[in-house]
Amino acid sequence: MSQKLVCNCNGTMPLDAKALGLTMHTSLCRQEVGSVIKAFDGSDAIVIACTQESALFSELAEQSVKPLVAPLRFVNIREVAGWTQEAKASTPKIAALLALAEMPQAEPVPVVNYESQGRLLIVGPGKQALPWAERLSDSLEVSVLCTEPGALPIARNFPIYTGSPTKLDGYLGNFTVDWDLQNPIDPEMCTRCGACVEVCPEGAIDDAFQIDLDKCKSHRACVTACAGIGAINFDRVERQRSADFDLIMDLRVDPQMRMSQTPKGYFAPGNDSLEQALVATQLLGLVGEFEKPKYFVYNEKICAHGRNGKVGCNACIDVCSTGAISSVFKNGQGTVEVNPNLCMGCGACSTVCPSGAMRYNYPSVPHQGKEIKTLANVFALESAKTKQAQAPVLLLHTLQAGSQALDSLGRLAHLRPKQFEGLPSFVLPYGIEHIASTGLDLWLGALSYGFGEVILLLTGDEDPAYRAALETQTDLGNAILAAYGFDARFSLIQIDSLGDLQAVSSSMGRLRQRGALPAICSPASFGLGNQKRETIEMVLEHLQKQAKTPLPVAGAALPKSSFLGGLNMNKDACTLCMSCVGSCPEGALLDNLDEPKLSFIEKHCVQCGICVQTCPEQALALSPRLLSVEQRKEKVELNETKPFHCISCGKVFGTSKMVDLMLSKLGAHGAFAGAALERLKMCSDCRVVDMVNKEQ
């Protein structure tokens, strides 16, 4: 159990202390702060229903005479419930949020380590890059790559290069930069003596110590003047340069890395002086050893990326905006490789993965499943007490950006209730590390636990690929629900930026006016698992039992993006060569050792399409659909034929259809006339014996 400290924030929230079964405070952060200090003496976990003053309460905890035995947690009920237009009806929501706050934390995950020695490369125009290098060189090991000339400092306190980057990749502590030295003067060799400036008749060299090739008339007087130094070379053959750095400050208007989530240690403030100053401050703190969570778990055994040299599923590679995932083929078998240092934890790879080979782990789906199950159960219990039982809406959002948007909306709804709508009493916000990390296993699981609807809030900072992936998944989820006769229950709220709160307000207003949708099924008792497909199968079985309409025997059609589905076969074209069996990464296609028979278990198929690509007769086609749970588990025969026996020894060595096809295709060829054609009807051993006998 936990000690729960709830405050109505100076009476601005109409909270029902009796219904919540808690002592209600009015000024917990001021006059009643003694109640908080007293709670520190206990041995139970403490939940304080206030996030605004979390810094104050944490500081008091650190100063406490008795160290805290149990964790101190905070939960926001003010902006998402107490300050909304439906505050008086939000008791079930508040009870659910308090219950969520006292749940055990997720198990720790492995970490990814970085080490930075402070080797900083500043890339950009010299007039911007060089002043920043001067300021930062006392604290960091600075180098400058001037993409445009700038007046060089007289003192050689840090390396200065010129040219255009041709390659820039890596991450904190491990960046590699390649560039071309395009100007005849190498600034790293130049001593700034000025001899070249004095002798140049065209004035093509200034205090940037770079030659303006448009002015230069090739007198080469500068080369003679610099002969003792050797910094000027018009005939330089080797122009490529390369170096390693720990940090990158890219000041160009068109930066090298333009993905939505750049690698740790790379900053691109452009030419905005304020942004540059903020980045400079961050750079000073990135020297030493650092770590971050390893967000993903990858199971190579069930990955459907490739087999037999054919690429099947490429979903995780296509959706990754950081370039952290790459294709690897060894002996024809394809897997993917994830660079954990480049992974920024969006989790989109797990959302689009059809097999569950790529799994998000921060936190895991089982942990999230327990939390949303608790939210649904507590809300249902408290809602029933009011005799107005209704199914809640699960509002998923990125933890940081989404919380900021909802907090701002709540304040506006409190101060300007006629202009802004807060969250309805039946909408439960649930923050996750990144909105792209959640997929159908969690969404369908939420419906099975009693939520009436799942809405995703996108705050505008997501990569376009993430938005597209979530749109595709919501369409697929709604198609699955439609197959059972349910109406759509998955949707997105998309805003352009955190400042676009009117759009969120309008969406909340429409929800409030429409009211809560009823649950589509009775609450399930099972827990969500780490294996994505097994979790979805459990939910589908639960939904099927309570479906409004039975599934057609032939199955309900699903979008092409579906990872659920079967295969259509052209039996006339299939020769039962079984190449599809060897190519299937999930074991959905099966052969028979005793007779030429091809079988299929639809439950195992992930619609990767490798079998379709592998089939030499083009006899297979994907069929995205939803069959009943019983049909999906059943092993069905796709094709069978009679075995063909060797005409010499009688041993089975193929199928009748395969031999007939071989005879029809090769019979007209001169090399297979007469006895040679009969050899096609023999096994390999008898074929050799017959050839030897005919030659004697």
Protein Blocks (a to p, Z undefined) as FASTA:
>chain_A
ZZddddeehoiaccdfklnopacdfblmlmmmmmmmmmmmmmbdcdddbfklmmmmmmmm
mmpmbacfbdcddddfklmmmmmmklmmmmmmmmmmmmmmmpccdddddddddddehiac
deddfklmmmmmmmmmmmmccddddfbdcdddfblcbccdedddfbdcddehiaccdddd
fbfbdfklpgolommmmmmmnlpacfkopacfklpgolommmmmmmmnopacfkbfblcd
cdddfbdcdfbfbdfblcfbdcehiacebjafklmmmmmmmmmmmgcjdddddfbdcdfk
lpckbgghiafbfklmmmpmnlpaccddeehiacddddfklpgolommmmmmmnlmaccf
bdcfklmmmmmmmmmmmmmmmmmmnopaccdddddddfklmmmmmmmmmmmmmmmmmlpc
cddfklccdddfblklpcfklmmmmmmnopabdcdddehjacfklmmmmmmmmmmmmmmm
mmnopacfbdcdddfbfklmmlmmmmmmmmmmnopaddfbdcdfbdcdfblklmmmmmmm
mmmmmcfbdcdfkopaddfklcbdcddddfklpgolommmmmmmnlpaccdfkbccdddd
fklpgolommmmmmmnlpaccddddddfklmmpccdfbdcdddddfklopafbdfklmmm
mmmmmmmpmklgcjlmmmmmpcfklmmmmmmmmmZZ
